[in-house]
């Protein structure tokens, strides 16, 4: 199980299940209740937050291994990892966050990692649910009837407020 300096909760499920849409709603609700939230998103593909024509892109492509872009409103650090032959580990990424200023870390993805997770599952996804085989899933978020969750708490995917209440209870139970 991953050791995090503040409560860590993952949202897992197959592509198309609605994880990002749900997290967007939850972050807004939790921020409205005063929580400071960090998010780590796993990407299954190459991505770029920098674009050709921007100074930071040109400097990075000139050979900078790390590129930090900053303004009075935000900063971003881009680190090249061409020698890495695997996805970064969730524990390593948590250590990159400023956890002293967070109340909760939400992770999207990392479904094969041992850490507390909520599964987002919809019938439109053609895969079987993850929760029967993953003991780290602590609740099922779905539109399916209650029996689909087995012994897990069942949260209605169409009720983000109830899911936010569940997450708040989790934060209170898992504060360091």
GUGU-291710 format. One record per residue (C-alpha): x, z, y; residue in three letters. Coordinates in steps of 0.2 Angstrom, whole numbers, padded with zeros to 4 digits, always signed. Each point is the difference from the previous one (the first is absolute). Layout:
// residues N
XZYALA ...
// end
This chain:
// residues 176
+0000+0000+0000UNK +0007-0004+0017UNK +0004+0014+0011UNK -0005-0003+0018UNK +0002+0011+0016UNK -0018-0002+0004UNK -0016-0004-0010UNK +0002-0017-0008UNK -0015-0010-0006UNK +0000-0018-0007UNK -0014-0013-0001UNK +0002-0012-0014UNK -0010-0014-0008UNK +0002-0018-0003UNK +0000-0013+0014UNK -0017-0003+0007UNK -0006+0017-0003UNK -0001+0005+0018UNK +0014+0012+0002UNK +0006-0006+0017UNK -0017-0001+0007UNK -0004+0018-0006UNK +0016+0007+0006UNK -0003-0008+0017UNK -0016+0010+0001UNK +0007+0016-0007UNK +0015+0000+0012UNK -0012-0001+0015UNK -0011+0014-0006UNK +0015+0011-0004UNK +0008-0003+0016UNK -0016+0005+0009UNK +0001+0016-0009UNK +0018+0003+0007UNK +0011-0005-0015UNK +0016-0009+0002UNK +0002-0013-0013UNK +0014-0010-0007UNK -0003-0015-0011UNK +0011-0009-0013UNK -0006-0017-0006UNK +0007-0008-0015UNK +0001-0019+0001UNK +0001-0011-0015UNK +0008-0014+0009UNK +0013-0004+0013UNK -0006+0004+0018UNK +0007+0000+0017UNK -0006+0010+0016UNK +0012-0011+0010UNK -0003-0018+0005UNK +0011-0015+0005UNK +0003-0001+0018UNK +0000+0019+0003UNK +0017+0008+0005UNK -0001+0013-0014UNK -0003-0014-0013UNK +0015-0010+0007UNK +0012+0015-0001UNK -0006+0005-0017UNK +0003-0018-0007UNK +0017+0000+0008UNK +0005+0013-0012UNK -0006+0017+0006UNK -0003+0011-0016UNK -0011+0012+0011UNK -0010-0005+0015UNK -0009+0013+0011UNK -0012-0006+0013UNK -0006+0013+0012UNK -0012+0001+0015UNK -0008+0015+0009UNK -0015-0003-0011UNK +0008-0002-0018UNK +0015-0003-0010UNK +0003-0009-0016UNK +0015-0001-0012UNK +0003-0015-0011UNK +0012+0002-0013UNK +0006-0014-0011UNK +0002+0004-0019UNK +0007-0016-0007UNK +0010+0009-0013UNK -0015+0010-0007UNK -0007-0007-0016UNK -0016+0011+0000UNK -0013+0006+0011UNK +0004+0015+0010UNK -0005+0017-0008UNK -0014+0009+0008UNK +0010+0016+0002UNK +0014-0010+0009UNK -0013-0007+0012UNK -0008+0018+0004UNK +0017+0005+0005UNK +0000-0013+0014UNK -0015+0007+0008UNK +0001+0013+0014UNK -0010+0013-0012UNK +0002+0014+0013UNK -0013-0009+0011UNK -0012-0004-0014UNK -0014+0009-0009UNK -0003-0013-0013UNK +0008-0014-0008UNK -0011-0014-0007UNK +0007-0013-0012UNK -0008-0016-0004UNK +0006-0006-0017UNK +0014+0007-0011UNK -0013+0001-0014UNK +0013+0003-0013UNK +0008+0015+0008UNK -0004+0018-0004UNK -0008+0007+0015UNK -0018+0005+0005UNK -0011-0016+0002UNK -0017-0005+0003UNK -0006-0016-0009UNK -0010-0013+0010UNK -0010-0010-0012UNK -0013-0013+0002UNK -0009-0010-0013UNK +0005-0016+0008UNK +0018+0003-0006UNK +0001-0006-0017UNK +0013+0013-0006UNK -0004+0016-0009UNK +0001+0016+0010UNK +0017+0008+0000UNK -0007+0018-0001UNK -0002+0003-0018UNK +0018-0004-0004UNK +0008+0008+0016UNK -0001+0019+0001UNK +0006+0000+0018UNK -0017-0007+0006UNK -0010+0014+0007UNK -0016-0009+0005UNK -0008-0017-0001UNK -0007-0009+0015UNK -0013-0013-0005UNK -0017-0006+0001UNK -0003+0002-0019UNK -0011+0014-0007UNK +0006+0017-0003UNK +0004-0002-0018UNK +0014-0013+0004UNK +0011+0015+0007UNK +0000+0010-0016UNK +0006+0017+0004UNK +0007-0005+0018UNK -0009+0003+0016UNK -0010-0016+0005UNK +0001-0006+0018UNK -0011-0013+0007UNK +0010-0014+0007UNK -0014-0003+0013UNK +0001+0018+0007UNK +0017+0001+0009UNK -0005+0017+0008UNK -0002+0008-0018UNK +0017-0007-0005UNK +0008+0007+0016UNK -0008+0017-0004UNK +0008-0001-0018UNK +0017-0005+0008UNK -0001+0014+0013UNK -0003+0013-0014UNK +0015-0008-0009UNK +0010+0003+0015UNK -0005+0018+0002UNK +0004+0004-0019UNK +0017-0009+0001UNK +0008+0006+0016UNK +0017+0006-0002UNK 
// end
